[in-house]
């Protein structure tokens, strides 16, 4: 008899979720980097929302970036210390290279990381995370969760 795999759900802060906010539910959130006046800062780690808005008001030079391969590798490696698989739901592939980077890197994790591209951001991305949790609770595998979420990409 196959044992049930412990599946973590992962996303990034573009979902509006903050790191450690839902870890008890098996949800992990990767901070997205912002470049503020030439200095990279991780959202909610080195740059709070209040600080971000203050920088905007003060006309700071702000741009976004994607997590580095090293940050993503460390993120998944930490999760896989206590989970068997990760369903990673990054920012939409239409808006960021985060998906392409994650998909390429996932191949180095021997099938333990499934990367979902359901082309969502913000509140719709957050809804996808909770959809994934519900599917996991229904006993779906990581592969099945990925398939369902990608099949739902036009529902919003």
Backbone bond lengths (Angstrom), bond angles and torsions (degrees), N, CA, C in turn:
res aa  C-N    CA-C-N  psi(-1)  N-CA   C-N-CA  omega(-1)  CA-C   N-CA-C  phi
1 X - - - 1.451 - - 1.528 108.97 -
2 X 1.346 116.53 133.10 1.452 121.34 177.37 1.516 110.13 -72.97
3 X 1.328 115.22 140.14 1.455 118.34 175.09 1.526 108.74 -84.12
4 X 1.303 116.37 152.25 1.454 121.57 178.89 1.520 108.11 -75.08
5 X 1.326 115.49 130.16 1.453 120.25 -179.32 1.521 109.92 -83.12
6 X 1.321 114.37 143.03 1.457 121.78 177.36 1.528 107.04 -86.10
7 X 1.339 116.64 116.52 1.460 122.28 -173.48 1.526 110.50 -111.46
8 X 1.328 116.19 125.29 1.466 122.46 173.85 1.522 108.60 -94.03
9 X 1.321 115.82 148.62 1.461 122.30 174.68 1.526 106.21 -110.18
10 X 1.336 116.55 129.85 1.465 120.94 -178.14 1.522 110.13 -127.48
11 X 1.326 115.04 148.84 1.458 122.03 176.79 1.527 107.64 -150.10
12 X 1.327 116.10 -166.55 1.462 120.00 176.40 1.527 109.51 -126.53
13 X 1.305 116.39 172.82 1.461 120.42 -175.37 1.526 113.30 -68.95
14 X 1.325 118.51 -8.33 1.465 119.78 173.50 1.526 110.98 -67.07
15 X 1.319 116.97 -9.70 1.465 122.29 176.33 1.526 111.38 -79.90
16 X 1.322 117.20 -8.94 1.459 120.76 -174.68 1.515 112.32 85.50
17 X 1.328 116.07 -1.12 1.462 121.19 178.40 1.526 108.60 -93.25
18 X 1.308 115.53 149.13 1.453 120.59 -178.77 1.534 110.82 -107.18
19 X 1.339 116.28 150.17 1.471 119.38 177.45 1.531 110.65 -53.46
20 X 1.294 115.50 142.96 1.457 125.77 177.60 1.529 114.34 67.70
21 X 1.334 118.56 -1.96 1.459 122.65 -178.24 1.535 112.06 -64.37
22 X 1.328 116.76 -35.91 1.468 120.71 -175.35 1.537 112.43 -129.83
23 X 1.320 118.06 23.26 1.473 119.96 -178.06 1.518 112.72 -58.75
24 X 1.327 117.54 -32.64 1.467 120.39 179.36 1.521 111.43 -62.05
25 X 1.337 116.54 -23.29 1.462 121.90 178.23 1.527 112.00 -93.81
26 X 1.335 117.00 6.49 1.463 120.39 -179.04 1.510 112.87 77.30
27 X 1.347 116.75 26.41 1.457 122.86 177.71 1.523 108.14 -111.16
28 X 1.326 116.03 127.96 1.465 121.59 -178.01 1.519 109.06 -121.96
29 X 1.338 116.01 137.37 1.460 121.47 -173.32 1.522 110.08 -122.74
30 X 1.324 115.09 122.31 1.464 122.87 179.48 1.527 109.55 -88.51
31 X 1.339 118.64 123.53 1.463 120.35 178.02 1.531 111.01 -66.95
32 X 1.324 115.40 135.68 1.463 120.68 177.31 1.530 109.47 -89.32
33 X 1.320 116.38 142.31 1.468 119.45 179.40 1.534 112.50 -83.70
34 X 1.313 114.09 141.08 1.464 122.89 170.16 1.520 106.93 -117.15
35 X 1.299 116.65 145.57 1.459 121.59 173.70 1.528 105.88 -104.05
36 X 1.325 116.71 113.93 1.460 122.24 -178.39 1.524 108.01 -116.16
37 X 1.321 114.73 114.37 1.473 120.87 -177.48 1.533 111.18 49.21
38 X 1.329 115.36 43.40 1.457 121.34 175.16 1.517 115.78 84.14
39 X 1.340 117.84 1.31 1.460 121.69 -178.14 1.529 109.36 -114.63
40 X 1.332 116.77 125.85 1.459 121.54 178.73 1.527 109.75 -75.39
41 X 1.340 115.38 130.42 1.461 121.42 178.94 1.514 108.41 -136.94
42 X 1.323 116.47 137.05 1.458 120.97 -179.76 1.528 110.85 -85.07
43 X 1.331 115.11 130.45 1.458 120.82 179.76 1.521 110.60 -57.80
44 X 1.318 115.69 132.00 1.462 126.49 177.60 1.529 113.76 68.92
45 X 1.325 117.83 -2.10 1.462 120.97 175.60 1.527 108.51 -106.65
46 X 1.325 115.79 -60.12 1.463 121.46 179.29 1.525 111.45 -104.72
47 X 1.316 116.58 -12.59 1.460 122.14 -177.29 1.528 109.09 -136.16
48 X 1.335 115.68 104.91 1.465 119.54 178.50 1.525 109.19 -75.17
49 X 1.312 115.98 165.65 1.464 119.75 177.10 1.527 110.75 -61.44
50 X 1.335 116.45 -41.93 1.468 119.81 178.80 1.525 110.74 -61.08
51 X 1.332 116.06 -44.72 1.480 119.79 177.98 1.522 111.10 -62.23
52 X 1.325 116.67 -40.21 1.458 121.03 179.29 1.528 110.50 -59.27
53 X 1.350 116.17 -48.13 1.460 119.46 -178.70 1.525 111.92 -67.18
54 X 1.319 117.18 -35.05 1.465 120.03 175.02 1.523 110.91 -62.52
55 X 1.341 116.25 -40.85 1.467 120.60 178.30 1.528 110.44 -64.76
56 X 1.331 116.61 -39.50 1.466 120.03 178.02 1.528 110.92 -61.61
57 X 1.328 115.36 -46.38 1.465 120.69 -178.71 1.528 110.91 -63.32
58 X 1.336 116.16 -36.23 1.467 119.71 -178.67 1.530 112.25 -82.49
59 X 1.334 116.07 7.93 1.471 122.28 175.89 1.531 113.44 65.07
60 X 1.334 116.05 33.57 1.467 119.78 175.88 1.523 109.32 -66.05
61 X 1.308 116.19 155.82 1.470 122.04 176.27 1.530 107.05 -82.07
62 X 1.339 116.92 109.43 1.469 121.86 -175.02 1.522 109.72 -123.43
63 X 1.319 115.19 132.30 1.453 121.01 172.42 1.525 108.03 -140.08
64 X 1.319 115.29 168.25 1.462 119.94 179.92 1.518 109.97 -108.04
65 X 1.304 114.44 165.22 1.454 121.32 177.59 1.523 106.97 -145.91
66 X 1.304 115.89 177.26 1.458 120.12 174.67 1.518 108.69 -107.00
67 X 1.322 117.60 158.54 1.468 119.76 177.34 1.537 109.91 -60.35
68 X 1.301 116.04 146.65 1.460 119.89 177.50 1.524 109.99 -73.18
69 X 1.307 115.91 161.60 1.464 121.22 176.71 1.532 109.31 -58.63
70 X 1.319 116.85 -39.92 1.465 120.81 179.20 1.518 112.69 -63.00
71 X 1.345 116.20 -43.48 1.469 120.22 178.65 1.521 110.90 -63.58
72 X 1.321 116.54 -42.96 1.461 120.80 -179.71 1.532 110.99 -67.85
73 X 1.320 116.85 -41.02 1.469 121.09 177.26 1.526 110.53 -59.91
74 X 1.321 116.32 -47.55 1.472 121.14 179.94 1.533 110.69 -63.20
75 X 1.334 116.80 -41.64 1.461 122.84 179.61 1.527 110.55 -57.75
76 X 1.336 116.24 -53.61 1.467 119.93 -179.10 1.520 111.99 -67.31
77 X 1.304 117.91 -39.67 1.466 121.46 179.98 1.526 110.72 -59.50
78 X 1.338 116.46 -42.47 1.471 120.62 177.77 1.521 110.79 -62.70
79 X 1.311 116.92 -45.78 1.470 120.88 -179.20 1.520 110.63 -62.09
80 X 1.331 116.38 -41.84 1.467 120.83 -176.50 1.529 113.32 -72.47
81 X 1.310 117.55 -3.39 1.471 120.18 172.50 1.528 110.64 -71.54
82 X 1.348 116.47 -25.90 1.462 119.43 -178.58 1.533 113.76 -124.10
83 X 1.326 117.07 -6.55 1.466 121.79 178.68 1.518 109.07 -123.28
84 X 1.333 115.68 154.41 1.461 120.96 179.39 1.520 112.72 -82.97
85 X 1.337 115.72 -33.96 1.462 121.37 -177.42 1.521 109.82 -143.71
86 X 1.340 114.64 160.29 1.461 121.73 176.54 1.526 108.33 -127.74
87 X 1.331 116.00 131.59 1.458 121.80 167.71 1.521 104.66 -102.85
88 X 1.329 116.05 109.16 1.468 121.54 -175.89 1.523 109.03 -101.38
89 X 1.343 115.94 123.66 1.469 122.08 -177.78 1.533 107.53 -117.02
90 X 1.336 117.52 89.88 1.468 120.09 -177.59 1.526 112.21 -84.93
91 X 1.306 114.38 178.33 1.462 122.46 173.96 1.527 109.78 -53.94
92 X 1.288 116.24 147.85 1.461 123.59 -179.19 1.527 112.98 -46.66
93 X 1.323 115.36 137.94 1.471 120.53 177.41 1.522 111.74 -65.61
94 X 1.315 116.90 -19.58 1.457 121.12 179.82 1.531 111.10 -73.43
95 X 1.340 116.62 -27.08 1.458 121.21 -174.67 1.527 114.96 -106.43
96 X 1.317 117.09 -16.04 1.457 119.69 -172.83 1.529 110.34 -151.54
97 X 1.314 115.72 155.62 1.461 120.99 172.96 1.528 111.85 -84.62
98 X 1.329 117.08 3.54 1.469 120.75 -179.85 1.523 111.70 -55.53
99 X 1.325 116.69 -41.52 1.464 119.98 179.62 1.528 110.95 -62.72
100 X 1.332 117.29 -50.03 1.470 121.12 -177.59 1.522 110.71 -60.39
101 X 1.316 116.77 -42.60 1.470 120.93 178.76 1.521 110.23 -63.21
102 X 1.346 116.07 -46.43 1.465 120.27 -179.09 1.525 111.20 -63.59
103 X 1.320 117.11 -42.14 1.463 120.38 -179.90 1.523 110.91 -61.97
104 X 1.311 117.03 -45.43 1.467 120.98 179.12 1.526 110.57 -62.06
105 X 1.325 116.39 -46.70 1.467 120.80 -178.57 1.526 111.80 -66.57
106 X 1.321 117.71 -33.20 1.466 120.55 -177.33 1.526 112.40 -59.01
107 X 1.323 117.03 -27.11 1.466 121.06 -179.98 1.530 112.10 -63.28
108 X 1.325 116.41 -22.64 1.468 120.89 178.64 1.525 112.60 -81.46
109 X 1.327 117.17 -3.43 1.455 120.93 -177.18 1.523 112.97 -104.92
110 X 1.321 117.15 17.74 1.457 122.22 171.69 1.517 115.67 56.20
111 X 1.319 117.46 39.18 1.460 120.74 177.44 1.513 114.69 82.07
112 X 1.317 117.30 3.41 1.469 120.12 -179.22 1.521 113.52 -84.70
113 X 1.335 117.18 -10.05 1.460 121.24 -179.82 1.527 108.85 -123.86
114 X 1.326 115.86 124.10 1.465 122.63 175.98 1.518 107.00 -108.74
115 X 1.321 117.94 127.44 1.462 122.19 -178.27 1.527 108.57 -107.53
116 X 1.322 115.56 123.50 1.463 123.15 -175.59 1.524 109.84 -98.53
117 X 1.314 116.35 132.42 1.455 120.78 170.77 1.520 108.47 -118.66
118 X 1.331 115.76 89.92 1.460 117.96 175.76 1.524 111.17 -108.61
119 X 1.337 115.36 16.73 1.464 123.91 169.72 1.522 113.55 56.42
120 X 1.325 114.12 47.33 1.455 119.35 -179.19 1.523 111.56 -120.65
121 X 1.321 114.60 158.64 1.461 122.77 176.61 1.530 107.59 -149.02
122 X 1.295 115.85 159.23 1.457 123.40 173.77 1.524 111.19 60.07
123 X 1.311 117.61 -133.19 1.463 121.73 -174.15 1.534 112.13 -62.63
124 X 1.315 117.62 -32.86 1.466 120.24 177.98 1.532 110.55 -69.72
125 X 1.330 116.97 -35.06 1.468 121.21 176.03 1.529 109.48 -66.69
126 X 1.319 116.38 -43.05 1.465 120.86 177.48 1.533 110.14 -60.68
127 X 1.329 117.33 -42.02 1.464 120.48 177.85 1.523 110.77 -60.78
128 X 1.325 117.14 -38.08 1.475 121.20 177.90 1.518 111.23 -62.16
129 X 1.321 116.55 -37.96 1.469 120.75 178.47 1.526 109.39 -60.78
130 X 1.324 116.27 -46.95 1.465 119.05 -179.50 1.528 111.99 -71.57
131 X 1.330 117.92 -29.40 1.466 120.66 171.17 1.531 109.91 -61.59
132 X 1.331 115.85 -42.87 1.471 120.84 179.20 1.525 110.99 -62.86
133 X 1.327 116.52 -40.69 1.470 120.08 177.65 1.531 110.01 -61.81
134 X 1.321 116.91 -44.43 1.471 120.58 179.34 1.528 111.02 -61.95
135 X 1.316 116.64 -41.77 1.469 120.48 178.42 1.523 110.91 -64.65
136 X 1.325 116.40 -40.77 1.472 120.48 176.94 1.522 110.07 -60.72
137 X 1.338 116.49 -42.51 1.471 120.75 -179.89 1.533 112.02 -66.86
138 X 1.334 116.29 -23.66 1.470 120.78 175.67 1.527 111.82 -80.61
139 X 1.334 116.03 -1.78 1.454 120.16 178.14 1.521 114.74 90.61
140 X 1.319 117.11 11.61 1.466 120.16 179.15 1.526 109.79 -69.49
141 X 1.330 115.86 148.71 1.467 121.48 175.89 1.524 109.11 -78.88
142 X 1.313 116.47 167.69 1.469 121.02 177.45 1.526 110.53 -58.60
143 X 1.319 116.41 -41.56 1.465 120.26 178.90 1.530 111.48 -63.88
144 X 1.334 116.56 -42.28 1.464 120.21 178.69 1.530 111.19 -65.05
145 X 1.324 117.38 -39.72 1.464 121.07 177.77 1.519 109.82 -60.90
146 X 1.333 116.86 -46.43 1.458 120.97 178.30 1.527 111.02 -57.32
147 X 1.321 116.38 -47.30 1.466 120.93 -177.96 1.527 111.48 -61.67
148 X 1.321 117.09 -47.07 1.469 120.77 -179.16 1.528 110.01 -61.79
149 X 1.327 117.70 -46.46 1.467 119.93 -178.60 1.521 111.98 -63.65
150 X 1.316 117.09 -40.40 1.454 119.40 179.26 1.541 111.38 -70.77
151 X 1.320 117.45 -31.92 1.466 120.71 175.56 1.535 111.36 -68.66
152 X 1.343 117.10 -24.25 1.457 122.16 -179.43 1.527 113.03 -88.37
153 X 1.309 117.99 3.83 1.466 119.97 -170.49 1.519 114.79 -58.88
154 X 1.303 119.28 -19.93 1.462 120.38 179.81 1.530 112.64 -102.69
155 X 1.318 117.43 7.90 1.470 120.27 -176.55 1.525 114.90 -75.49
156 X 1.313 119.00 -16.02 1.476 120.09 -178.02 1.507 110.81 -105.97
